[in-house]
């Protein structure tokens, strides 16, 4: 993909939602909420501080993240639905992706 976000923006791919509950009930598409977990695809160069220096972002490509329900702007690149959001919309980085599923 030939896309690079600018400044403090991040390109994110949503992680697909579970189609069954823990009890085995299948969730129809109309009842599913969009997942708030994603994988960082690309990051911008960073923000500029008061001294004019560039501060790199805390996230990097490949990180699994949690973000707010209404965060980001949905875009379609190369036929794939992705999100572009500011780093401040990211709530945290998941060290172990299975932790989010258990919560």
N, C-alpha and C positions, 0 to 999 in steps of 0.2 A: 504494500500500500504506500502511495506517495503522498502522505499527509503528515504535517508536523504542526502541532498546536503552538500558538504564540504565547509568550510570557508565562503566566501562571495557570494556563489551561491544560487540561488532561483529557485524552481520548480514552473512553472506557467501553468495554464490551460487557453487557449484562450476562450474569451467569443464569443458565436456564433454571426455571423454578421446578420444584418437585411436582410430579403429577399425581402422587398418592400421598395420603396422610400416613402417619406411623401405624394407624390401625388398618390400613389397606383400602381406605375409601378413595376412589378416583375423583379428582377435582376437575370439573369441566373448565374449558378455556374461559368461559364467561365469568366464572367465580374466582379466577386466579388474580392475585395482585402481582404487579410487576416486581421482580426481585430488586432488593436494595443492596445487592452484592454484585461486584463486577471485577473484571480483570483489566488492569491498565495496559493499554496498547501502545500509547506514545505520550510523551510529556513535553511541555514547552521548556524554554531555557531558564525561566525563573523570574522572580520579581526584582525590581530595582529599589534599593533602600534609599534613605535620605542622603547618603554619601555618593550616590550614583553607581554603587557596586551591584552586581547581579548576585542575588541569593538563590542558589539552586533549590529545586523543589524537594520535599521530603519523600515523595513517591517516585518510583521508577517503573519502566516497562516490565510487565510480568507480575507485579504486586497484585494481591487479592485485597480488595477494599470494601468498606461499607460506606454508603452515602445516603443522604436524605431522600425521602419518598418523592419529593418534587424537584430534586436537584438536576441540573444539567439541561441541555438542549438536545433533543433527538435529531439525528441526522442519518442519512442513508449514503454510505460510501461503498462503492463496488458491490452494490446489491445487499449489503449487510447493514442492519440497524444498529447504530452506535450512539453513545452519548458524549457530548463535549461539556465539561464542567470546569469550574475554577477549583483550585486546590482547597480553598476554604470550604467547599461543599462536601469534602471528604471527611467522614467522621473518624476513620481509623484504618489501619492496615491489619489484615488478618494474618497472623503467623501460622495458624493451623486452620485451613478452610473448613474442617469438619466441626470446629467449635461453633460456627454460626448455625449449622444445621441442628445442633443439639439444643440451642437456646430457644 
